[in-house]
């Protein structure tokens, strides 16, 4: 175990210390061991208070993206990296209300790896099984937190990871009770918090296109063409769609209208539509490489679902890749659009729980969005930096940083560099067909087997990739029961401004975060922190 490890910093910058950080490498107890990297971040409080805090288990997105780079360093951890490769504090870190565990999973994501080449091929099923084994082993390794309430959290493709792990935990607990009765050792799962969750391909894809049209991002003709020719259960509008000289049939016409939508949207980061894009050169180079990898994958596996990998790189690299690719073939896109058009073919809102779950443009190319009620930069918030993922990439590939984090330090260290999303030439081969599997049957099982489980689903209303409207479509499919006479209301942040909207059901709570993009904890840190912390604590939100 390692405590109080100093992180590298530049001269003249503030020295930040990890107050309680534990050794990250842990072997998943399997016939073929897979080594998962995790960071356990404890609240910087007196020891007597530490053990009253709940635990939050943060899962990655992607599939194939890192919760350490995407969550720990660029969203809800205690620090943000800067372009100087120093660290600045995040006063809205989630460690202020929870013990937080960030996990790189499955193997071959981030610093996690396996010694068996067969583990490159993985999908949702094995990821859920591995995450359960890892979680049980982690609680056995740290028994001081074993009885604390556990929350599963994540965003994007964690919309698959989190409910499937929750189902595994529920089934594990049921089996333990059958075997051991009152003496059973169970996982004290309290609830789920999920942001902009990719859940049902058909409904989420339809929601994406509807969001574009209702926000005046695409034309009526393009919108109508996509609805007429695209099968949302099989084709993602965010996919790299091929060009066709003379489009015929629904598949080719869908490609043509989706390319028209891409051209019409323009140089806008659809993962945070009101924020600036990152225009830094390193981001551009990586994005081009990622685009080439996706094109290669499309040629090898067909088009279905692959665009989600592009979408869920969270906007920085993906947004720039879209810009570079779009500028490279802009003339062709314009011609295809012409063919497409010619074709024609004091008060508070209570979460309704009893006892609480726990106690109490710049020179660097970042664009320079300002704050206030817009994107980041609110009271006490750092300035929003659309290139933060690039700084995290550089920071985590620094040898002294890896040594301080105890990452990539074993005798069989991984030979590739750390990346936020494991795509470009790295050895993860995720089952693409799993992206199309609906999680609604999984929710049906969870709600039937664990009706007291508390669930918060939230959406940033500036996310145009997995937008709120798609989430609302699939929520209606669940047949939820509205709680109380008012089914839609505002909630206020600590600034007194409207933080978003909230609707409570008997089975779960749905909320929006005003001004937040795909990465809610980064684009609106204060509002996201307030929403999630109040829900976890069971405290009412101000109206």
C-alpha positions as CSV (number, residue, x, y, z in Angstrom):
1,X,0.0,0.0,0.0
2,X,1.2,3.5,-0.7
3,X,0.0,6.7,0.9
4,X,0.7,10.3,0.3
5,X,2.5,10.1,-3.0
6,X,3.7,13.4,-4.6
7,X,2.9,14.1,-8.2
8,X,5.4,15.7,-10.5
9,X,4.9,19.4,-11.1
10,X,6.7,22.3,-12.8
11,X,8.8,24.7,-10.8
12,X,6.7,27.6,-9.5
13,X,3.4,25.7,-9.6
14,X,1.5,24.5,-6.5
15,X,2.6,21.1,-5.2
16,X,-0.4,18.8,-4.9
17,X,-0.2,15.6,-2.8
18,X,-2.4,12.5,-3.1
19,X,-3.8,12.4,0.4
20,X,-4.8,8.7,0.3
21,X,-3.9,6.8,-2.8
22,X,-3.6,3.0,-3.0
23,X,-1.4,0.8,-5.2
24,X,-3.3,0.5,-8.5
25,X,-2.4,-3.0,-9.8
26,X,-4.8,-5.8,-8.8
27,X,-5.1,-9.2,-10.4
28,X,-8.5,-10.3,-11.3
29,X,-8.9,-13.9,-9.8
30,X,-9.4,-15.9,-12.9
31,X,-7.9,-19.0,-14.6
32,X,-6.1,-16.5,-16.9
33,X,-5.2,-13.6,-14.7
34,X,-6.0,-10.1,-16.0
35,X,-4.4,-7.2,-14.2
36,X,-6.8,-4.3,-13.7
37,X,-5.5,-0.8,-12.8
38,X,-7.5,1.2,-10.3
39,X,-7.1,4.2,-8.1
40,X,-8.9,4.5,-4.8
41,X,-9.3,8.1,-3.9
42,X,-10.5,8.8,-0.3
43,X,-12.0,12.1,0.9
44,X,-9.4,14.4,2.5
45,X,-11.0,14.2,5.9
46,X,-10.3,12.8,9.4
47,X,-10.2,9.0,9.5
48,X,-13.4,8.8,11.6
49,X,-15.3,10.5,8.8
50,X,-13.7,8.5,6.0
51,X,-15.5,5.4,7.1
52,X,-18.9,7.0,7.0
53,X,-18.6,8.0,3.4
54,X,-20.1,5.8,0.7
55,X,-18.1,4.2,-2.1
56,X,-18.4,5.2,-5.7
57,X,-17.1,2.7,-8.3
58,X,-16.4,4.7,-11.5
59,X,-16.5,2.6,-14.7
60,X,-15.0,3.6,-18.0
61,X,-16.8,4.5,-21.3
62,X,-16.0,3.8,-24.9
63,X,-16.0,0.9,-25.1
64,X,-12.3,0.9,-24.6
65,X,-11.9,4.3,-22.9
66,X,-10.2,5.1,-19.6
67,X,-11.9,6.1,-16.4
68,X,-8.5,7.3,-15.1
69,X,-7.9,9.7,-18.0
70,X,-11.6,10.4,-18.7
71,X,-12.9,10.5,-15.1
72,X,-10.0,10.9,-12.6
73,X,-8.0,13.6,-14.5
74,X,-10.5,15.4,-16.7
75,X,-13.8,15.2,-14.9
76,X,-14.5,14.4,-11.3
77,X,-11.1,13.8,-9.7
78,X,-9.3,16.2,-7.4
79,X,-7.1,17.8,-10.1
80,X,-7.1,18.9,-13.7
81,X,-4.0,18.8,-15.9
82,X,-3.0,22.0,-17.6
83,X,-1.1,22.7,-20.9
84,X,2.0,23.3,-18.7
85,X,1.6,19.7,-17.4
86,X,1.0,21.0,-13.9
87,X,-2.1,20.3,-11.9
88,X,-4.8,22.7,-10.7
89,X,-7.3,21.7,-8.0
90,X,-10.9,20.8,-8.7
91,X,-13.0,22.0,-5.8
92,X,-16.0,20.0,-7.2
93,X,-14.2,16.7,-7.0
94,X,-16.5,13.8,-6.1
95,X,-14.1,12.7,-3.3
96,X,-15.7,15.5,-1.2
97,X,-18.7,13.2,-0.7
98,X,-17.5,9.7,-1.5
99,X,-14.6,7.3,-1.5
100,X,-14.0,7.0,-5.3
101,X,-12.5,4.0,-7.1
102,X,-11.5,4.5,-10.8
103,X,-11.1,1.4,-12.8
104,X,-9.4,0.8,-16.2
105,X,-11.5,-2.1,-17.7
106,X,-11.6,-4.3,-19.5
107,X,-8.0,-5.5,-19.8
108,X,-6.0,-3.6,-22.5
109,X,-7.8,-0.3,-21.6
110,X,-5.4,2.4,-20.3
111,X,-2.8,0.8,-18.0
112,X,-4.7,-2.5,-17.5
113,X,-3.5,-5.5,-19.4
114,X,-3.4,-9.3,-19.7
115,X,-0.6,-11.7,-20.3
116,X,-2.9,-13.8,-22.5
117,X,-3.4,-12.6,-26.1
118,X,-6.8,-14.2,-26.2
119,X,-8.1,-11.5,-23.8
120,X,-7.9,-9.0,-26.6
121,X,-11.3,-10.2,-27.7
122,X,-13.9,-9.1,-25.2
123,X,-17.5,-7.9,-25.0
124,X,-20.1,-6.8,-22.6
125,X,-20.6,-10.2,-21.0
126,X,-17.1,-10.9,-19.9
127,X,-16.5,-7.3,-19.0
128,X,-19.4,-7.5,-16.5
129,X,-18.1,-10.8,-15.1
130,X,-14.6,-9.4,-14.7
131,X,-15.8,-6.2,-13.1
132,X,-17.7,-8.3,-10.5
133,X,-14.7,-10.4,-9.7
134,X,-12.5,-7.4,-9.4
135,X,-15.0,-5.6,-7.2
136,X,-15.4,-8.6,-4.8
137,X,-11.6,-8.9,-4.7
138,X,-11.2,-5.2,-4.0
139,X,-13.6,-5.3,-1.1
140,X,-11.8,-8.3,0.3
141,X,-8.5,-6.4,0.0
142,X,-10.0,-3.3,1.7
143,X,-12.4,-4.6,4.3
144,X,-12.5,-1.1,6.0
145,X,-15.0,-0.1,3.3
146,X,-16.7,-3.3,2.7
147,X,-19.9,-2.4,4.6
148,X,-20.3,1.1,3.2
149,X,-23.0,1.8,0.6
150,X,-21.7,1.2,-2.9
151,X,-22.6,3.3,-5.9
152,X,-21.9,2.5,-9.5
153,X,-21.2,5.4,-11.7
154,X,-20.2,6.3,-15.3
155,X,-21.2,7.9,-18.5
156,X,-21.5,7.1,-22.2
157,X,-20.9,3.4,-22.8
158,X,-21.0,2.9,-19.0
159,X,-24.7,2.9,-19.9
160,X,-23.9,-0.7,-20.8
161,X,-21.2,-1.4,-18.1
162,X,-23.1,-0.1,-15.1
163,X,-26.5,-1.8,-15.4
164,X,-24.8,-5.1,-16.4
165,X,-22.5,-5.0,-13.4
166,X,-25.5,-4.0,-11.2
167,X,-27.3,-7.1,-12.5
168,X,-24.2,-9.3,-11.7
169,X,-24.0,-7.9,-8.2
170,X,-27.7,-8.5,-7.5
171,X,-27.4,-12.1,-8.8
172,X,-24.2,-12.6,-6.7
173,X,-25.9,-11.3,-3.6
174,X,-28.9,-13.6,-4.2
175,X,-26.6,-16.6,-4.6
176,X,-24.6,-15.7,-1.4
177,X,-27.9,-15.5,0.6
178,X,-29.0,-18.9,-0.8
179,X,-25.7,-20.5,0.3
180,X,-25.0,-18.7,3.6
181,X,-28.3,-17.3,4.8
182,X,-27.9,-14.6,7.4
183,X,-24.1,-15.1,7.4
184,X,-23.8,-14.2,3.8
185,X,-21.2,-11.6,2.8
186,X,-22.8,-9.4,0.2
187,X,-22.0,-6.3,-1.8
188,X,-23.9,-3.4,-0.3
189,X,-25.1,-2.0,-3.6
190,X,-27.0,1.2,-2.9
191,X,-27.6,2.7,-6.3
192,X,-26.5,3.9,-9.8
193,X,-25.7,7.3,-11.2
194,X,-25.4,7.5,-15.0
195,X,-24.8,10.4,-17.3
196,X,-25.7,10.6,-21.0
197,X,-26.0,6.8,-21.0
198,X,-25.8,4.9,-24.3
199,X,-28.6,2.4,-23.6
200,X,-30.8,1.5,-26.7
201,X,-29.2,2.0,-30.1
202,X,-32.5,2.5,-32.0
203,X,-33.9,5.1,-29.6
204,X,-30.6,6.8,-28.8
205,X,-29.8,7.2,-32.5
206,X,-33.3,8.6,-33.2
207,X,-32.8,11.0,-30.3
208,X,-29.5,12.2,-31.8
209,X,-31.1,13.1,-35.1
210,X,-34.1,14.7,-33.5
211,X,-31.8,16.7,-31.3
212,X,-29.9,18.0,-34.3
213,X,-33.1,19.0,-36.1
214,X,-34.8,20.6,-33.0
215,X,-31.6,22.6,-32.4
216,X,-31.5,23.9,-36.0
217,X,-28.3,22.0,-36.7
218,X,-29.5,20.3,-39.9
219,X,-32.0,21.1,-42.6
220,X,-35.5,19.8,-43.0
221,X,-34.6,17.9,-46.2
222,X,-31.7,16.2,-44.5
223,X,-33.7,15.4,-41.4
224,X,-36.5,13.9,-43.5
225,X,-34.1,11.9,-45.6
226,X,-32.4,10.4,-42.5
227,X,-35.8,9.4,-41.0
228,X,-37.0,7.9,-44.3
229,X,-33.9,5.8,-45.2
230,X,-31.9,5.0,-42.0
231,X,-32.5,2.0,-39.8
232,X,-31.5,3.4,-36.4
233,X,-31.2,-0.1,-34.9
234,X,-28.3,-0.9,-37.2
235,X,-26.8,2.4,-38.4
236,X,-25.5,5.1,-36.2
237,X,-25.8,8.7,-37.7
238,X,-22.4,9.4,-36.2
239,X,-20.7,6.7,-38.2
240,X,-18.2,7.6,-41.0
241,X,-20.6,7.0,-43.9
242,X,-19.1,6.2,-47.3
243,X,-19.8,8.3,-50.4
244,X,-21.8,7.0,-53.3
245,X,-21.8,8.4,-56.9
246,X,-25.4,7.3,-57.5
247,X,-27.0,6.4,-54.2
248,X,-29.6,3.7,-54.5
249,X,-31.6,1.9,-51.9
250,X,-32.0,2.8,-48.2
251,X,-28.5,2.0,-47.1
252,X,-26.8,4.2,-49.6
253,X,-29.3,7.0,-49.3
254,X,-28.9,6.8,-45.5
255,X,-25.2,7.2,-46.0
256,X,-25.7,10.2,-48.2
257,X,-28.1,12.0,-45.9
258,X,-25.9,11.4,-42.9
259,X,-22.9,12.9,-44.7
260,X,-25.1,15.8,-45.6
261,X,-25.9,16.2,-41.9
262,X,-22.2,16.1,-41.1
263,X,-21.5,18.9,-43.6
264,X,-24.5,21.0,-42.3
265,X,-23.5,20.7,-38.7
266,X,-20.2,22.3,-39.5
267,X,-17.2,22.7,-37.1
268,X,-19.2,22.2,-34.0
269,X,-18.2,19.8,-31.2
270,X,-21.4,17.8,-31.0
271,X,-20.3,16.3,-27.7
272,X,-20.5,19.8,-26.1
273,X,-22.3,21.9,-28.7
274,X,-21.9,25.3,-27.0
275,X,-18.2,24.9,-26.2
276,X,-15.2,25.6,-28.3
277,X,-13.3,22.8,-30.1
278,X,-9.7,21.9,-29.3
279,X,-7.5,23.1,-32.2
280,X,-4.2,22.1,-30.7
281,X,-1.8,20.4,-33.1
282,X,-1.3,17.2,-31.0
283,X,-5.0,16.7,-30.8
284,X,-5.3,17.1,-34.5
285,X,-2.6,14.5,-35.2
286,X,-4.1,11.9,-32.9
287,X,-7.5,12.5,-34.3
288,X,-6.4,11.9,-37.8
289,X,-4.8,8.6,-36.7
290,X,-8.0,7.6,-34.9
291,X,-10.1,8.4,-38.0
292,X,-7.9,6.2,-40.1
293,X,-8.3,3.4,-37.6
294,X,-12.1,3.7,-37.7
295,X,-12.1,3.7,-41.4
296,X,-10.0,0.5,-41.4
297,X,-12.4,-1.1,-38.8
298,X,-15.4,-0.2,-41.0
299,X,-13.8,-1.9,-44.0
300,X,-13.2,-5.0,-42.0
301,X,-16.4,-5.3,-40.0
302,X,-19.1,-3.3,-41.7
303,X,-20.6,-0.1,-40.7
304,X,-23.0,-1.0,-37.9
305,X,-22.3,0.8,-34.6
306,X,-18.7,1.6,-35.2
307,X,-19.3,5.4,-35.2
308,X,-20.1,5.2,-31.5
309,X,-16.4,4.8,-30.8
310,X,-15.9,8.1,-32.5
311,X,-18.7,9.7,-30.6
312,X,-17.7,8.5,-27.2
313,X,-14.1,9.7,-27.3
314,X,-15.8,12.7,-25.6
315,X,-15.5,15.4,-28.1
316,X,-11.9,16.7,-28.0
317,X,-10.1,14.2,-30.3
318,X,-13.3,13.1,-32.0
319,X,-14.4,16.6,-32.7
320,X,-11.1,17.6,-34.3
321,X,-11.0,14.4,-36.3
322,X,-14.4,15.3,-37.7
323,X,-13.1,18.8,-38.6
324,X,-10.0,17.5,-40.3
325,X,-11.8,14.8,-42.3
326,X,-14.6,17.2,-43.2
327,X,-12.1,19.8,-44.6
328,X,-10.3,17.1,-46.5
329,X,-13.4,16.0,-48.5
330,X,-15.5,19.1,-48.2
331,X,-16.1,19.4,-51.9
332,X,-17.3,15.8,-52.2
333,X,-19.6,16.3,-49.3
334,X,-21.2,19.3,-50.9
335,X,-21.8,17.4,-54.2
336,X,-23.4,14.5,-52.3
337,X,-25.6,16.9,-50.5
338,X,-26.8,18.3,-53.8
339,X,-27.6,14.7,-55.0
340,X,-29.4,14.0,-51.8
341,X,-31.6,17.0,-52.1
342,X,-32.4,16.2,-55.7
343,X,-33.2,12.6,-54.8
344,X,-36.1,13.8,-52.6
345,X,-36.5,10.1,-52.3
346,X,-36.3,27.7,-0.1
347,X,-38.6,25.2,-1.5
348,X,-36.9,22.0,-2.5
349,X,-37.5,19.0,-4.5
350,X,-37.0,15.9,-2.4
351,X,-35.5,12.7,-3.8
352,X,-38.0,10.8,-1.7
353,X,-35.7,8.7,0.4
354,X,-35.6,8.1,4.1
355,X,-32.2,7.8,5.7
356,X,-29.3,9.2,3.7
357,X,-26.8,6.9,2.1
358,X,-23.9,8.8,3.7
359,X,-22.9,11.8,5.8
360,X,-22.8,14.8,5.4
361,X,-9.1,31.1,-28.2
362,X,-5.9,31.0,-26.5
363,X,-2.3,30.5,-27.5
364,X,-2.3,26.9,-26.6
365,X,-5.2,26.2,-29.0
366,X,-7.8,25.6,-26.4
367,X,-10.2,28.1,-27.7
368,X,-10.9,29.7,-24.4
369,X,-14.5,29.5,-23.6
370,X,-15.7,31.8,-20.9
371,X,-17.9,30.7,-18.0
372,X,-20.8,32.2,-16.1
373,X,-23.9,30.3,-16.9
374,X,-22.3,28.9,-20.0
375,X,-19.7,26.1,-20.2
376,X,-17.6,25.9,-17.0
377,X,-16.0,28.9,-15.5
378,X,-18.7,29.5,-12.9
379,X,-18.1,30.6,-9.4
380,X,-15.0,28.9,-8.1
381,X,-14.7,26.8,-11.3
382,X,-11.6,26.6,-13.4
383,X,-11.9,28.0,-17.0
384,X,-13.2,25.4,-19.4
385,X,-10.4,24.0,-21.5
386,X,-11.6,21.9,-24.5
387,X,-8.0,20.5,-24.8
388,X,-7.9,19.0,-21.3
389,X,-7.8,15.4,-22.7
390,X,-4.7,16.2,-24.6
391,X,-3.0,17.5,-21.4
392,X,-4.1,14.3,-19.6
393,X,-2.6,12.2,-22.4
394,X,0.8,14.0,-22.2
395,X,0.7,13.9,-18.4
396,X,0.0,10.2,-18.0
397,X,2.7,9.3,-20.5
398,X,5.4,11.0,-18.4
399,X,7.6,8.5,-16.7
400,X,7.7,10.2,-13.3
401,X,3.9,10.5,-13.3
402,X,3.6,6.8,-14.0
403,X,6.0,6.0,-11.2
404,X,4.1,8.2,-8.8
405,X,0.8,6.5,-9.7
406,X,2.4,3.0,-9.6
407,X,1.2,2.4,-13.1
408,X,3.1,0.5,-15.9
409,X,5.8,-0.4,-13.4
410,X,5.6,-4.2,-13.4
411,X,8.3,-6.4,-15.0
412,X,6.0,-7.1,-18.0
413,X,5.0,-3.5,-18.5
414,X,2.8,-2.7,-21.5
415,X,4.9,-1.7,-24.6
416,X,2.4,0.9,-25.9
417,X,1.7,4.4,-24.7
418,X,-1.3,5.2,-22.5
419,X,-4.3,6.6,-24.5
420,X,-7.6,7.9,-23.3
421,X,-9.4,5.5,-25.7
422,X,-7.8,2.2,-26.7
423,X,-8.2,2.3,-30.5
424,X,-5.4,3.3,-32.7
425,X,-3.3,0.2,-33.2
426,X,-3.8,-1.0,-29.6
427,X,-4.7,-4.6,-29.0
428,X,-8.3,-4.3,-27.7
429,X,-10.8,-6.0,-30.0
430,X,-14.2,-5.2,-28.5
431,X,-17.3,-7.0,-29.8
432,X,-18.9,-4.3,-32.0
433,X,-22.2,-6.1,-32.1
434,X,-22.6,-5.5,-28.3
435,X,-23.0,-1.8,-29.0
436,X,-26.4,-2.5,-30.6
437,X,-27.8,-4.6,-27.6
438,X,-30.5,-2.8,-25.7
439,X,-30.1,-2.4,-22.0
440,X,-33.9,-2.1,-21.4
441,X,-34.3,-5.8,-20.6
442,X,-31.4,-5.5,-18.1
443,X,-33.2,-2.6,-16.4
444,X,-36.4,-4.7,-16.3
445,X,-34.4,-7.4,-14.4
446,X,-32.8,-4.8,-12.0
447,X,-36.2,-3.1,-11.2
448,X,-37.8,-6.5,-10.6
449,X,-35.0,-8.1,-8.5
450,X,-33.9,-5.0,-6.6
451,X,-36.9,-2.6,-6.4
452,X,-35.3,-0.5,-3.6
453,X,-32.2,0.3,-5.6
454,X,-31.8,4.0,-6.1
455,X,-31.1,5.1,-9.7
456,X,-30.2,8.6,-11.0
457,X,-30.1,9.1,-14.8
458,X,-28.9,12.5,-15.9
459,X,-28.2,14.2,-19.2
460,X,-26.3,17.3,-20.2
461,X,-28.6,19.3,-22.4
462,X,-25.7,20.4,-24.6
463,X,-24.8,16.9,-25.6
464,X,-25.7,16.3,-29.2
465,X,-24.2,12.8,-29.4
466,X,-26.2,10.9,-26.7
467,X,-28.7,13.6,-26.0
468,X,-31.4,13.8,-23.4
469,X,-34.2,13.3,-25.9
470,X,-33.0,9.8,-26.7
471,X,-32.8,9.0,-23.0
472,X,-36.4,10.2,-22.6
473,X,-37.5,8.0,-25.5
474,X,-36.2,4.8,-23.8
475,X,-37.4,5.9,-20.4
476,X,-40.9,5.9,-21.7
477,X,-40.4,2.3,-22.9
478,X,-39.7,1.2,-19.3
479,X,-43.2,1.9,-18.3
480,X,-42.2,3.9,-15.2
481,X,-44.7,5.2,-12.7
482,X,-44.7,8.9,-12.1
483,X,-44.1,10.0,-8.5
484,X,-46.4,12.8,-7.3
485,X,-48.6,15.2,-9.2
486,X,-45.8,17.2,-10.7
487,X,-43.7,15.3,-13.2
488,X,-41.3,18.0,-14.4
489,X,-39.6,20.8,-12.4
490,X,-36.5,22.9,-12.2
491,X,-33.8,22.5,-9.6
492,X,-31.3,25.2,-8.6
493,X,-27.5,25.1,-8.2
494,X,-25.5,26.8,-5.4
495,X,-25.4,29.9,-7.5
496,X,-29.1,30.3,-7.4
497,X,-29.4,29.7,-11.2
498,X,-31.5,26.9,-12.7
499,X,-29.3,23.9,-12.7
500,X,-31.6,21.8,-14.9
501,X,-34.8,19.9,-14.8
502,X,-35.9,16.9,-12.8
503,X,-38.6,14.2,-13.0
504,X,-39.1,11.6,-10.4
505,X,-40.5,8.2,-10.9
506,X,-41.3,5.4,-8.4
507,X,-38.4,3.4,-9.9
508,X,-35.8,6.1,-10.6
509,X,-35.0,9.8,-11.0
510,X,-34.2,11.5,-14.3
511,X,-32.5,14.9,-14.4
512,X,-31.0,17.3,-16.9
513,X,-27.9,19.5,-16.3
514,X,-28.3,22.9,-18.0
515,X,-25.3,23.8,-20.2
516,X,-23.6,20.5,-19.7
517,X,-22.2,18.4,-22.6
518,X,-21.3,14.8,-22.8
519,X,-18.8,15.1,-20.0
520,X,-21.1,16.7,-17.4
521,X,-18.7,16.7,-14.5
522,X,-16.2,18.8,-16.5
523,X,-18.4,21.1,-18.6
524,X,-20.6,21.9,-15.6
525,X,-18.7,20.7,-12.5
526,X,-20.6,22.7,-9.9
527,X,-24.1,21.6,-11.1
528,X,-23.1,18.0,-11.7
529,X,-21.5,17.8,-8.2
530,X,-24.5,19.3,-6.6
531,X,-27.0,17.0,-8.4
532,X,-25.0,13.7,-7.8
533,X,-23.9,14.5,-4.2
534,X,-27.4,15.4,-3.1
535,X,-28.8,12.3,-4.7
536,X,-26.2,10.0,-3.1
537,X,-26.7,11.7,0.3
538,X,-30.5,11.6,0.0
539,X,-30.7,15.3,0.4
540,X,-33.4,17.5,-1.3
541,X,-32.3,19.8,-4.1
542,X,-33.3,23.5,-4.0
543,X,-36.0,24.5,-6.4
